[in-house]
Structures are given as C-alpha cells and as structure tokens.
Amino acid sequence: MVFTPALEANARDSFRDLLETSYEKRSLVHLSAGSVVPLLRKSVWLVVRGMVKLSAISMQGDELLLGLAGSNEPFGDPLTNVQAYEARTMIDTDLLCLSCEELAASPHLATAVLQGMAARYRQSEAMLALLGLRRIEERVRGFLELLANDYGQPCDQGLRLNIKLTHQELASALSTTRVTVTRVLGNLRDEGWLHIDGQRRLVIAHQPLLRR
C-alpha cells in the first residue's frame, strides 16, 4: 500500500555527516511548535531536527496539506510554485538556512540537498498515488503507513508518530471529509491496526513493508 521507499541508510548517514560539517560552525534557527517559518525568495530551509508542515490555502479558503519536511529534508520558496504556500513547525524544530548562491558554490552540499529533495518528491508522488485509490479506508491506511515509514519511531506496539495531525488535516491531504476520517480511524483502532498512546500519539501496530 505504501508507494515510496525510504532513502538507503548509508545515503542518509552520508547526508547527515555533510550537514554536520556545514552547520557546526553556524547558528541554527530554533522555532517552537506552531511557528510560521518565513519563506525567503533566494534561500532554502533545511530541517535539522523536528518537523515542518507544508500547506496552502485553496481558492475556497480551505487549508490543503501539501506534505511534511522532516530531518535532512529541504523546503522553501525556490522549491515551489504554489501560491499561498505556508510552512509551520509541528514540534520544536531546528532549521538551517542555505542561500541559493551557497548551494551553487558547493557541489557537495547541493548534492546532499538534492537527496533530501528526492525524499520529498517521492512523498509527493506517494500522496498523489493514494488519491487514486477509490476506498477512503485504503487512502487513510496508506497515508499513515507512509508517515510511519518516513518518520515513525519504533516502540513496543509498533511505529509511533511523534507528530500530531488533526482529522481535518488528514482529510484535506486525502480529499475527503473530517467525519469520514474520524470514522475510518475508529475502525482501524477497532481492528487493532492503530493505537493511541498515553500522549495521544498515533501508533501503527504492524510495521509497514517497504516496497522497492
């Protein structure tokens, strides 16, 4: 049901090592949960720690969830053509700001950022593929598996999502209604496939299988 593979572990480690050498001598921008990240025309943001929600406002005034950016993943004005684009931290987050000139002058850093962009691209493709599924239950299950594969943390019950998405945000990402999402999540909990821990975090009980 999941349509995107995770980055290879060695690629992630290589990317992280390169970023470590880049930001060890410069200041990170720390933003608390719920903060809007200012989008700069000629700069790209890179998530060092934390999670950022990427969204836009439709012509009808509804919020549209476009995707998420986690550790080692970039976002910013140069990487989108979407109007009314907004980036907001979901948890306390550390960010690194890289100018386009800096990226152009450093092939190694540009290559590393490209790896992060590839992960974001695969996520976007997966979300589009989910919208092609007729059954809403499959969309919800697939989306949660996607998040668990990319950002889940192992725990005794399975994979825990340390981010909180409202039922309305899930609905906007999957082109359905909040009421439907609430019903499907209830069914998944009844099946034992989904749990909610003591901190109200979603836990995927069965670890998804990555497809290569």
TAKA-V354965 format. One record per residue. RES is the residue in one letter. SS is DSSP state (~ for helix, > for strand, _ for the rest). PHI is phi in whole degrees, 0 to 359 (* if undefined). OMEGA is omega in whole degrees, -180 to 180 (NA if undefined). Layout:
res=<RES & RES>
ss=<SS & SS>
phi=<PHI & PHI>
omega=<OMEGA & OMEGA>
//
This chain:
res=<M & V & F & T & P & A & L & E & A & N & A & R & D & S & F & R & D & L & L & E & T & S & Y & E & K & R & S & L & V & H & L & S & A & G & S & V & V & P & L & L & R & K & S & V & W & L & V & V & R & G & M & V & K & L & S & A & I & S & M & Q & G & D & E & L & L & L & G & L & A & G & S & N & E & P & F & G & D & P & L & T & N & V & Q & A & Y & E & A & R & T & M & I & D & T & D & L & L & C & L & S & C & E & E & L & A & A & S & P & H & L & A & T & A & V & L & Q & G & M & A & A & R & Y & R & Q & S & E & A & M & L & A & L & L & G & L & R & R & I & E & E & R & V & R & G & F & L & E & L & L & A & N & D & Y & G & Q & P & C & D & Q & G & L & R & L & N & I & K & L & T & H & Q & E & L & A & S & A & L & S & T & T & R & V & T & V & T & R & V & L & G & N & L & R & D & E & G & W & L & H & I & D & G & Q & R & R & L & V & I & A & H & Q & P & L & L & R & R>
ss=<_ & _ & _ & _ & _ & _ & _ & _ & ~ & ~ & ~ & ~ & ~ & ~ & ~ & ~ & ~ & ~ & ~ & ~ & ~ & ~ & ~ & _ & _ & _ & _ & _ & > & > & > & _ & _ & _ & _ & > & _ & _ & _ & _ & _ & _ & > & > & > & > & > & > & > & _ & _ & > & > & > & > & > & > & _ & _ & _ & _ & _ & > & > & > & > & > & > & > & _ & _ & _ & _ & > & > & _ & ~ & ~ & ~ & _ & _ & _ & _ & _ & > & > & > & > & > & _ & _ & _ & > & > & > & > & > & > & > & ~ & ~ & ~ & ~ & ~ & ~ & _ & ~ & ~ & ~ & ~ & ~ & ~ & ~ & ~ & ~ & ~ & ~ & ~ & ~ & ~ & ~ & ~ & ~ & ~ & ~ & ~ & ~ & ~ & ~ & ~ & ~ & _ & _ & _ & _ & ~ & ~ & ~ & ~ & ~ & ~ & ~ & ~ & ~ & ~ & ~ & ~ & ~ & ~ & ~ & ~ & _ & > & > & > & _ & _ & > & > & > & _ & _ & _ & _ & _ & _ & ~ & ~ & ~ & ~ & ~ & ~ & ~ & _ & _ & _ & _ & ~ & ~ & ~ & ~ & ~ & ~ & ~ & ~ & ~ & ~ & ~ & ~ & ~ & ~ & _ & _ & > & > & > & _ & _ & _ & _ & _ & > & > & > & _ & _ & _ & _ & _ & _ & _ & _>
phi=<* & 272 & 250 & 235 & 280 & 283 & 297 & 300 & 301 & 292 & 292 & 297 & 296 & 297 & 298 & 297 & 298 & 295 & 292 & 303 & 291 & 283 & 262 & 292 & 254 & 223 & 278 & 271 & 263 & 259 & 234 & 283 & 303 & 89 & 276 & 278 & 271 & 294 & 265 & 256 & 299 & 243 & 221 & 246 & 267 & 234 & 282 & 269 & 218 & 113 & 206 & 237 & 265 & 253 & 215 & 211 & 252 & 285 & 296 & 273 & 90 & 270 & 282 & 245 & 279 & 268 & 160 & 231 & 236 & 253 & 306 & 72 & 248 & 265 & 201 & 150 & 301 & 294 & 256 & 215 & 246 & 283 & 281 & 55 & 280 & 223 & 239 & 222 & 290 & 265 & 221 & 304 & 223 & 253 & 235 & 243 & 260 & 240 & 283 & 299 & 295 & 295 & 295 & 294 & 273 & 234 & 303 & 292 & 292 & 297 & 295 & 296 & 295 & 299 & 297 & 294 & 295 & 297 & 297 & 296 & 295 & 296 & 298 & 297 & 298 & 296 & 295 & 295 & 296 & 297 & 294 & 278 & 282 & 286 & 277 & 298 & 301 & 291 & 296 & 296 & 298 & 296 & 293 & 294 & 296 & 300 & 296 & 295 & 297 & 277 & 228 & 291 & 248 & 300 & 215 & 300 & 270 & 152 & 241 & 260 & 266 & 273 & 238 & 244 & 248 & 289 & 298 & 291 & 294 & 298 & 297 & 293 & 290 & 248 & 55 & 216 & 252 & 298 & 299 & 294 & 300 & 300 & 296 & 294 & 299 & 297 & 296 & 294 & 291 & 297 & 287 & 86 & 283 & 232 & 233 & 237 & 278 & 295 & 260 & 65 & 266 & 284 & 234 & 277 & 292 & 249 & 297 & 295 & 268 & 283 & 253 & 251>
omega=<179 & -171 & -179 & 173 & 174 & 174 & 177 & -176 & -178 & 177 & 178 & -179 & 179 & 179 & -178 & 180 & 180 & 179 & 179 & -179 & -179 & -174 & 180 & -178 & -179 & -176 & 173 & 175 & 179 & 179 & 178 & -179 & 178 & -179 & 174 & 179 & 179 & -179 & -176 & -172 & -174 & 180 & 178 & 175 & 176 & 179 & 176 & 174 & 177 & -176 & 180 & 177 & 180 & -174 & 177 & 178 & -180 & 179 & 178 & 179 & 180 & 176 & 179 & 177 & -178 & -179 & 180 & 175 & 179 & -177 & 178 & -179 & -176 & 171 & 178 & -177 & 180 & -175 & -179 & 171 & -177 & 176 & -179 & -180 & -179 & 175 & -177 & -180 & 179 & 176 & 176 & -168 & 173 & -176 & 175 & -180 & -179 & 178 & 178 & 178 & 179 & 178 & -179 & -177 & -177 & -180 & -178 & 179 & 178 & 178 & 179 & 178 & 177 & 177 & 177 & 177 & 179 & 178 & 178 & 179 & 179 & 177 & 180 & 178 & -180 & 180 & 177 & 179 & 179 & -180 & 178 & 178 & -176 & -176 & -180 & 180 & 179 & 178 & -178 & -179 & -179 & -180 & 178 & 176 & 178 & 179 & -179 & 179 & -174 & -169 & -176 & 177 & -180 & 174 & -176 & -176 & -178 & 178 & -177 & 175 & -178 & 176 & -179 & 173 & 178 & 177 & 178 & 178 & 175 & -179 & -179 & 179 & -173 & 176 & 177 & -177 & 179 & -180 & 180 & 179 & 179 & 180 & -178 & 178 & 176 & 178 & -180 & 176 & 178 & 179 & -176 & 179 & -176 & 176 & 172 & -176 & -176 & 178 & 179 & 176 & 177 & 178 & 176 & -170 & -178 & -177 & -180 & 177 & 179 & 177 & -177 & NA>
//
